[in-house]
Amino acid sequence: MGSNPSLGLANGKVGVLFIGGTRYSKPLSAMHRKKFEHLSRIAENYVIAFSQDGRSLRFREYANFYLLPPMPIAPLRYLLFFVGSFFIGLGLCLRGITSVIVAQSPYEGLVAIMIKYGARLLSRRVVVVTEIHGDWEESPFLYRVYLPKVYRFMLQKVADSVLKKSDIIRVISDFTKKKVERVISSKPIFIFPTYTDIELFLEGEGHVYASSGEKLVLFAGMLVFLKGVHVLIQAMKFVIRQIPDAKLLIIGRGGYKGQLEKLVNELELKGKVEFVDYVPQAALREYMRSCRVLVLPSLSEGWGRVLIEVMACAKPVIGTNVGGIPSLIHDGVNGFLIPPNDPEALAERIVYLLSREGEAARMGAKGREFVARTFSTEKYVEGYARVLDESARLLGLRT
């Protein structure tokens, strides 16, 4: 395929613009570097997102990054993101650099749709791919919001409109696919999970990591209300009564951390619960290898990437029976499913695995086998290649 700037082609590759709220560093983290290195095989990629260090950045490292400063006040942050994304994205499309826009959610998709129609006025063709990473209908309301009925109405209207005006939908689980199909059924829908460097977690012999002398419970993820970490801390109160030497390690950052620390103090769990800030994936792998079980007690979850990472380390998992989690946890095989917001049920399963090291090792081995045969970087790239093939067809580049 030859170069064609008017269709966003360079060296035979479609120009793709990713728009989302991810925070990137310069230089990129090892995971992001590997991700974009592999994606650069199939597309010329551009990214509009946020910087980790609060600065406005523009650089190239396997993709072309336009990073906006994450303003400390949410309304200003969103305003900057929407305005900045629109003008940068429209400029790239009008210059013929990109012809496919990938939006991380229906709300970022609003910007993508605006760019699409702006480009259309000047006879530029753009395909919009909207991604669904979670429950966009309910998860915002697991936080405290003002005028919730008005907020729900506005978000629903935006999301429905974006999905209907998008050309392609990409989802990460059967759960998210079914939610999309309730809104639209005529658009191409592609399903493949979010990226993680799964080969990093699969390194080494899994049985070495299947057992651990320390009775360590692990959580890793964003410290936000919908992750249900407060339920896990409440469950540890029951666990400690039966297994006094059990410990909980919480890895992550987020605005909910202060309230979680307060809860630890209220339940007199100081010394039994430890917080660790965000760590790179290589360090996270070592924490996973040292734990007995990882818990994902989410109140809403589109998929649960951390589950496959820890299963790759041959560890059992406990997760709530919500969203896409049941597609990863086979109850009683590689872990346990529990009801959301039920600390006693969670505590019971934690105690079971902490007191049965052999059973925990057996479940961990099953989880590792499942991950090894199901996930890889190559399969992730193949997923995007299918999306780009369909995009090229819609653009008239292929039949």
Buried (B, 14 or more C-beta within 10 A) or exposed (E): EEEBEEBBBBEEBBBBBBBBBEBBEBEBBEBBBBBBBBBBEBBBBBBBBBBBEEEEBEEEBBBBBBBBBBBEEEEEBEEBBBEBBBEBBBEBBBEBBBBBBBBBBBBBBBBBBBBBEBBEEEEBBBBBBBBBBBBBBBBBBBEEEEEEEEEBEEBBEBBBBBBEBBBBBBBBBEBBBEBBBEBBEEBBBBBBBBBBBBBBBBEEEBEEBBBBEEBBBBBBBBBBBBBBBBBBBBBBBBBBEEBEEBBBBBBBBBEBBEEBBEBBEEBEBEEBBBBBEBBEBBEBBEBBBBBBBBBBBBBBBBBBBBBBBBBBBBBBBBBBEBBBBBBBBBBEEBBBBBEBBBBEBBBBBBBBBBBBBEEBBBBBBBBBBBBBEEBBBEEBBEBBBBBBBBBBEBBEBEE
